[in-house]
Amino acid sequence: MLKNTNLTRRQALAALGSVTAGLALSACGTSQTQPADAAATSDSSSTAASEDVTVRVASLKGPTAIGLVSMMDTTSGIPTEDAPAEPAEGSTGIAYSYTISGAPDQVLPLVIQGKADIALVPSNAASVLYNKTNGGVRVIDVNTLGVLSVVTGDASVEQFEDLAGHTVYLSGQGASPEYTLNYLLDQAGIRDRVTIEFKSEHGECAAAIQADPTAIAILPEPFTTATLAKVPSLSAPVSLSDVWDRYAGASGSQFVMGVTIARSEFVDEHPAAIADFLSRHAESVATVNGDPAAAAPLVMKAGIVANEAIAEKAIPKCNIVCTTGEDMRPALSGYLQVLYDADASSVGGALPGDDFYYGA
C-alpha cells in the first residue's frame, strides 16, 4: 500500500477520469523516442544483476499501452488481463506482469492498493496522486504526447484560427481536453468566438460530425483514424500538438497527455528494476514507431485496437514517446502549469515538488 495516503477510491477514480476523456480511446502520432537518462538507465543485464523481483505494470487500452506492446511480447507475452510473469530476456531475476485495463478507473486503485508498481496514466492524474499521497509516486517517463486533432468535413477549416465562428464538439468537460483547448483558444485570441458543446464520449462527437460534415469535433487517436476511415469526406486538418508547439513551445513545455509513474517505495527499493524498465520501454517505443506494420498485430492481439489496419495507420499519429530525466521535466511541468492556472484542482491543488521528477 502507498504510505501516508489519504486518497479515497472515489477521489482516485475522479482523478483518473479527469483526463481519460482525452486519452483512454486515443493512441498515437509521429514522435521521437528519447533514451532513458544515464542516471536511471544502463545496460539491462548489468543493472539487473542483483534484482529478484516481479515488476507489475498497469496501463490503459490506448496510446500508452501501444508503446508497451513490443516489450510485453518479449518479456511475458501479450496479456488480456494479469499475465503470468516470466523472466525478462537479458536480465537476472527481473520478471514482468501486465494489466491492460479497458476501464480507466481500474488503474489508479491498483497503484493506491500496492497491486501495481508501475502505471501508465494521464499526466494530471499522476500529479493528483502525488499530492494526495504526499509524494507516494514519482513520474519516471513521459509516454504519450498530444493525440487530439480537429476533425471536420468543412473545407474552410484549414488552421486552428479557422475555428472562430464555429461550434466545436468536445468530450472531456472539466478535464484536461477542455483546459488545453481553452488555453490554445486564448493564445490564438479567438476564445470568445468559439462555442464548445460538450459530449459525454468521443463516439457522440464522431456521430455529430458524421451527421453534419460541416460540424467540427476534437477527437483523439486512434479514434480519429477510425472515424476518417468510416467517413472519407472528413479530414483532420489540425493537430493540437502542433498548435501547442506554436503557442507554448518556446517555454519548453509540451502537450503531455500520458506519463509513467512508479510507487516511490518501489523506486527506492528496486532502482535496478526501474532502470531495466526504462531501457526496455524506450526500446519498445522505438520498435513500435519504427515498424507500425509489425506492431499492429501485437496492438490488436492485446485488445487495444480491434482492427489491425486501423492500428497500423494510427500508430504514426499517436505521439508515443519515452522521454526521461532533464528532457522530461520542462515538457511535463510546463503542461501541468497550464492546467494549474486553469483549475488548480485538476493537478491536485498544487504543482508537484522536485522529487516528482525521477532522474531530473
LODODREN-517685 format. One record per residue: x, y, z of N, C-alpha, C in turn. Coordinates in steps of 0.001 Angstrom, whole numbers, plus 500000, padded with zeros to 6 digits. Each point is the difference from the previous one (the first is absolute). Layout:
N
XYZXYZXYZ...
***
This chain:
360
500852498793500000499148501207500000500883501252500000499542501083499406500725501253500066499960500530501428501117500520500428500062500555501347499428501417500029499446500358501156499505501356500244498999500459498944499170499093499528499037500407498981498639500263500607499379501074499542498628500271500400499110500049498770500433499360498912499242499998498758498987498868500025498730500369500026498948498999499997499812499437498606499312498856499911499730499421498681499213500985499145499026500688500601499195500952499225500871501116499450500931500515500822500899501044499534500902499485498893500442498761500153500882499415498994499297499891498665498757499535500033499265499852498750499745501365499367499713500986500831499776501338499462501274500564499397501125499749500671501273500504499492500319499406498652499824498710499878500299499349498730499010500409498938498732500077500364498991500356499012500155501413499490500678500849500748500104501396499600500809500216498747500795498999499592500732500159498747499795498849499062499320498979500435499873498829499152499197500282498753499124500996500070499211500333498819500884500279498810501186500547500236500887500291498895501000498925499730500012498925500813501067499026499863499550498585499859498942499597500699499672498586500084499754499358498655499347500702499087499707499435498693500987500465498956501035500773500445500903500555499034501170499092499764500858500416499016501175499199499808501199500802499600500347500316498754501371500416499720500237501155499053501333500390499733500461501022499074501474499937499781500526500435498873501413499909499722500777500722501078501006499355500544500745500582501094501385499413500043500815500571500864501350499497500185500088499296501326500610498834500011500211499267501229501329500420500589499993500422501243501228500430500622500458498947500982501291499708500055500500498986500904499857500426501440499901499004500879499931500316501422501285500690500425499911500886501019501166500765500401501046499088500616501241500460499966501117499161500420499883499582501455499465500887500830499893499668501418499007498887500244498976499925499139498932499034500236500155498746499177500782500072498888500031498887499076501421499625499639500271498722499996501253499474499504499711498650499415501018499245499646499783498691499406499168499116500923498936499411499457499038499263500820500652498877500773500891499251499358500565498821500637500853500364501199500706501159499926500855500373501117499198500628501131499031500877499675499247500669501060499088499037500724499545498956499316499032499093500590500631498840500730501333499931500029500681498809500489499619499639501428499770500998500855499725499711501399498507499978500314499133500179498984498572500060500225499344498624499957498953499847500780499160498809499968498588500478500303499304500429498957498726500673500209499123499841498769498695499939500243499024500072498916499429501408499974500167500679498884499518501362499836498577499940499443499047500508500762498591499973499588499654501317499320499665499920498710499774501175499172498524500080499631499405501172500186498594500217499652499901501128498987499095499839499026499819501033498984498573499996499496499645501072499293498707500114499349500086499487498568498874499534499487499929499706498576500022501326499261501039500217499213500156501272499323501446500217499645500404501232499754501353500273499539501078499565500974499737500145501304501019499613500971500306498513499902498973499191499846500213498557499889500609499617498659499708500769498956500580499702498694501521500054500071500534500952500743501446500100500148500627498849500745499187499220500691500498498866500794499979498679499249499307499912498855499693498678499446501231499199499620501024500655499505501219499266499658500678499473501258500010500807501040500570499568501284499206498833500576498684500079499944499166498914500514500259498712499229500181500138498711500201498833499143501315499301500297501008500763500440501324499409500241500264499669501461499104500407500905500212499664501409499037498921500474498698500275499973499080498954500458498818499835499059500203500356498749498937499795499026498948501079500052499031499928499105498913500970499944498860499527500890499647500765501044498943499579500920498636500545499605498989499412500544498677500605499948499630500493501406500517499371501006499851500417501388501287499535500682500085500043501303501249499694500709500687498769499414501069500215499258500710498901499349501023499401500961500239498686499924501039499400500834501344500643499697500750500281501031501299500623499796501031498957499608500860500372499077501107499162499583501263500836500059501160499370500239501237500782500037500190500768498706500392501259500115500238500815498815501329499632499378500011499836498691501226499650499295501056501079500234501209499589500326501088500944500181500106500557501406499163499548500919500095500475501374500113498805500940500486500257501198500144498954501002499022500258501130498972499164500086499062500099501107498844500943499793499977500789498927498909500940499773498971499370499066498743500019500441498895499517499176498946501101499935499110499901499023498957501007499822498636499340499884499000500639500605498617499612499772499243501262499613498942499840499212499304501151499439498496499907500230499409501151500275498554500133500037499627501129499050499251499676498965499524501005499052498501500169500245499612501157500483498627500225500426499199500757498948498822499488499700499119500690499083499312501172500677499741499872501299499356501065500767501077500798500726500108501284499735501061500810500595499960500067501511498825499832500600499922500105501454500542498760500703500581499083499229500601498809500605501494500166500250500616501054499468501454500105500044500519500622501290499521501207500364500507500651501205499811499175501262498848499334500181499862499189501210501066498904500126500478499478498878501054498982500063501268500570500613500305501261499663501179500648500579499770500302501471498834500540500309499671500355501378500055498793500922499487498867499513499944498786500800501301499207499987501007500497499297501277499306499937499970498770499117499023499916499100499890498842499110500680500235498657500459501216499776500789500328498811501200500816500453501144499702499429501232500718500337500233501165499050499626499794498756500160501008498955498667500124499275499604501219499670498734500198499302500138501113498980499334499828498872499978501001498944498652500695500061500007501287500353498773500717500352499978501389499366498835500653499964499948501389499553500891500890500854500578501019499377501018500804500675499467500727501232498792500555499932499533500721501172499543499053501100499605498766499641499661499009501022501237499651500816501160499979499344501252499740500715500266501092501024499743501254499622500210501113500916499015499951501164498748499671499710498994499878501061500419498923500994500435498860499485500396498901500873501221500368500840500945500694499385501183500466500740499590500881501180499117500949499755499574500912501063499194499297501089499133499088499600499151499327500976500755498975500840501132499529499500500765498985500735501272500565500609500114501339500017501191500639500567501282499478499369500022499951498688501198499566499292500124498500499859498890499290500081500035498542499943500259499421498632500021500829498958500329499528498654500979500973499355500747499494499024500893500838499202499739499714498534500192501015499193499854499800498562501373499629499447500065498885499265501289499513499500500184500236498508498909500202499271500139500427498610498694500586499486500116500763498939498844500445499226499820498979498890498778499467499857499798498942499007499106500399498832499191501030500149499095500397498924499858501514499958500251500572498835499745501420499805498599500165499430499682501170499486498639500283499588499490499100498890498759499561500140499382499125499000498665500568499515499750501283500288498727500622499636500125500765498685498976499868499153499975500692498713498635500627499747500010501039499191498759500586499493499531499131498837498773499495500081499455499125498952498721500632499456499911500124498686498848500659499381499916499674498514498837500262499439499826499896498562499927501372499358500207501050500783499942501378499531501363500388499418500061500139498706501263500286499321500556501374500341499169500870500559500479501344500352500853499989501266499955498899500746500799499891501228501343499383499632501009500838499904501329499552499602501027500173501106499740500917500930500905500234501113499190500258501271500679499997501115499322500091501289499161501271500111500515501088499504499294501272500109498684500008499220499844499067499066498756499907499229498830499470500823500260499592501251498901499571500872499121501181500412500508501202499831499228501197500364498669500009499262498929500237500756498666500054499421499304498661499922500651498942500502499439498656499903499666499438501385499169498960499990499761499171501182500894498773499894500665499669501099500932498865500031499497498981501009499888498752499565499593498915500891501229499416500689499883499789501317501141499529500780499532499102501129500724498929500233499773499145501168501095500290501010499606500230501252501008500267501023499760501312500727498731500300500286499692501217500749500571499915501410500625501094500444500602500018501320501239499149500093500606499694498868501185499150499954501049500631499094501135499337499854501103500598499261499671500342498550499151499221499283499671500438498645499363501395499973499091500272500950499381501320500053501022501072500336500846499749501023500976500991500410501000500282498885500417498945499326500968500160498913499401500810498855498777499631499601499357500724498907499793501464500360499524500268501209499785501385500414501298500799499998501076499372500461501306500675500006500414500377498581499858499062499073500406500258498626499092501031499332498703499956500308499088501012499466500361501385500520500393500076501274500441501276500571501248500507499284500958499091499803501245500389499354499766500483498574499018499383499334499681500379498624499115501248499942499479500430501156499161501177500060498593499798499457499517498763500039498669499726499423499057499311500981500342499962501259499187499227500940498561500511500064499815501312499927498648500552500086499221499838498704500632499423498976499330499807498713499787498521499681500266499144500971499811498555499819499047499488501070498984499254499575499062499372500933500378498530500148500234499574501231500337498601500261498745499282500479499636498934499307498870499178500414500542498654500460499783499704501274500592498801500581499129498767499789500655498900499694499367498700499884500594499084501068499266498958500358500459499125501077501104499051499561500121499741498701501026499082499527500372500327498554501131499440499568500502500291498657499025499546498921499310498888500256499071499479499007498903500997499652499549500769500990498968501007499748500548501140499143501247500359500239500626501043499173500122499521498559500429498757499838500154499438498658498655499913499297498975499615500732498660499891499411499506501364499538500318501041500750499546501352499653500601500462498679501290499725499779500611500466498758499698499055498833499624498761500298499552499112498929498616500418499507499170500453500937498656500452499627500048501345499280500964500829500378500152501315499387501472500228499695500445499678498781501418500111499651500582501403500137499150501018500097500516501358500186500291500295501469499580499092500873500260500166501433501470499719500294500419500377501200501410499848500397500066499287501343500926499067500122500217499295501268501489499910500295500323499872501270501361499703500432500012498538500411500774499183499283500035498559500257501421499529500232500176498918500782501323499433500236500283498832499046501278499644499905500374498760499324499868498839500988499675498760499495499778499661498593498571500251499538499216500682500842498610500280499645499922500843498738500934500938499859500009500840498804500196499170498746501004499122500026500289499160498830498814499113499658499363499418501007498845499132499763498835500794499408499802501231500476498911500837499502500239500402498548501228500367499679500325500391498626499851498824499045500279498790500494499853498812499153498529499733499680499123500315500951498569499778499796499373501070499115500505501232500125499402501122499267501111500722499232500276499581498773501110500582499220499863501489499733498786500543500108499806501428499753500547500866501128500286499378501148500562500730501128501516500063499890500585500971500681501458500104500064500400500513501369501287499901500309500538500496501269501083501019499678499605501233499679500964500984499511500926500592501052499651499857501286500778500673501043500280499041501150501264499887500375500396499265501199500192501003501131499382499732501140500162500920501126501433499984500529500731498929499735501417499960500393500785501073499250499711500142498701500676501027499210499631501395500491498723500168500359499554501301500499500672500306501335500102498987500853500671500180501291501451500425499785500684499314499097501400500341499740500148501435499510499023500442499219500069501351499446499815501057501085499073499753500910499687501009500997500751499831501322500409498799500332500629499765501303501368499352499906500425499654498794501251499274499834501222500727500507499994501321499922501166500765500435500281499840501484498976499626500762500175499819501447500660498675500341500120499120499007500553498675500258498940498981500346498749500448500181498922499072500323499548499256498753499343498866500202499397499253498916498598499571500428499207499616499015498644499527500259500124498553500481500164499824501304500269498689500592498695499382500485499542498950499342498745499363500391500208498789500899501128499302499847500203498798500799501400499904500564500090499502501236501295499799500654500043498624500649501203499583500335500190498749500731500422500333501418499262499482500974500332500237501395500409498696500667500722500125501095500362498843500819499804500373501456499622499026500787499889500246501435501374500383500542500068501073500793501280500480500514500730498921500794499232499233500756500597498924500782500676498976499090499351499677498877500571499045499051501256500579499341499966501272499673501171500649499396501199499916500927499776500277501287501096499985500966500534498590500247499109499017499979500412498634500312500562499248498797499594500400498794500385499249498800500471500926498874501064500760500226500481500921498962500426499283498720500551498791500128500423499269498808498804499569499163498895499675500663498786499630499264499441501205499244500078501188500615499555501217499315500869500246498771501312499845500156500902500193498868499717498983498902499729498772500390499696498958499024498717500332499249498978500438500729498737500356499358500194501149499018500691501053500418500177501159499135500754499644498723501005499159500141500755499574498826499117499222499036499208499078500539499128499176499162498849500824499404499478500926500799498913500840499507500473500862498827501181500609500143500554500821498918500190499166498739500519498786500170500217499121498852498670499595499364498996499727500831498691499606499493499358501130499200500071501221500520499438501150499309500678500202498648501331499865499984500735500151498744499594498926498996499794498792500482499613498891499126498612500223499408499063500399500841498627500233499537499952501146498994500646501120500325500000501137499091500753499702498712501028499155500114500835499707498840499370499047499010499076499161500448499374499017499106498543499791500406499134500963499664498589499878500376499333498744499444500414499559498820499391498804499406500260498774500845501200499895500562500325498863500857499354500131501370499830501226500466499406500220501323498492499829499989499354500266498872498540499985499936499384498689500469500530498816499585499422498750500495500103499863501521501079500528500583500162499941501453498986500914500681499747501163499405499008500936500546498614499363499980499691499316498904498692499350499900499921498812500949501071499228500090500023498836500889499804500397501460500519501156500355499852500499501370498616500583500258499173500092498951498655500515500170499919501507500097501048500694499549500031501452500103499208500637498866500206499490498799499257500432498817499490498738499310498748500010499600499379498781499479500399499692498567500419501013499255500278499837498583501488500205499739500667498990499429501441500073499769500367501129499039499200500176498947500286501054499029499893501382500638498986500190500855499843501278500694501169500226500944500418498946500702501131500113500926501260500441499262500278499358498865501203500351499237499961501452499536498830500434499554499863501361499494500046501024501131499529499617501183499928500946501117501334500175500717500814498955500057501234500057500787500866501220499668500236500315498725500845501166499712499399501329500451498734499990500422499349501237500430499826500057501514500531499019500687499701499853501434500925500734500956501068500602499487500920500739500878500485499168501180500305498739499729500573499128501027501466500356500182500410500231501230501379500373500299500473499270501255501261500147500302500533499595501308501041501049500370499523501057500609500843501145500339500264499991501502501268500139500387500371499845501404500864501164500485500242500015501302500980500889500605499798501466499707501083500678499659499985501435499776499147500394498803499864499116499022499136500302498861498522499905500383499705499121500944498619499782500427499467501178500813500812500531500858499501500964500988499381501251499391500691500732499117499367501218499471498761499709499162500025498873499284498845499638499177498766499803500856500154499259501114498873499673500862499634501144500932500993500617500618499696501056500973499306501183499333500389500305498759499356501092499283498549499703499703499714498748499659498617499610499724499168500044501284500544499467501093499274500024501267499753501433500467500922500902499685499821501403500371498763500580499313499806499656498731498824500484499273498720499486500654499981498708500354498815499435500646499768500632501369501078500207500740499895500628501324499414501401499895500457500756499016499491501355499820498520499995499637499574498947499279498591499902499607499128499546501157500493499020500775499239499447501116500973499209500865500367500560501140501017499378500858499622498582500404498703499738500154499586498661500415500302498950498931500186500435498757500266499045498924501347499320500146500901500595500812501302499378500243500175499651501478498894500010500745500066499624501408500170501164500943499799501222499519500055501164500869501322500724500042501057499337499557501328500620500002500859499321498950500992500722499510500939499401499062500946499075500762500390498870499398500864499046500699501364500593500326500619499451501056501340500420500393501076499378499130501240500356500290501127499517499212500116498480500008499633499380501118500151498544500110499035499237499116499024500696499410499050499358499095500697499520498723501038500705499589500660499754498720501220499101500176499840498729499745501085499028500191501114500237498986501215500044500503501159500127499124500228501404499488499197500949500486500151501377499535500766500828501021
***
